[in-house]
């Protein structure tokens, strides 16, 4: 969500003057809505000397089943508590329930921040 800044008016209705302009670290970016599909990634600069790899779309998930981790194909999104509309649009976020080749799994990573989908298989 982009920062809108503080209100330009006081409670009384009077105008507030700007003390300073926006800072770079106060600005946000629009959410990366990772879709199910052919893998596409984008690298963005982060704070400090860091970068983030964003998954714009992916069809592979690392699924944890007990003691082992296997790579599974993502078929579609079954449930997403973040936004019910994301299920229809096949958008993956943390906490989403996805259908994989191994079975249903819940996403534990943040694909828009880390660039990969880690999930735990549901029993």
Secondary structure, DSSP 8 states (H G I E B T S, - for coil): -----S-SB-TTS-B---SS---GGG-------EEESS-EEEEEE-SSS-EEEEEEEE-EEEEEETTEEEEEEEEEEEE-TT-THHHHHTEE-TT-EEEETTEEEEE-S-HHHHS--EEEE--
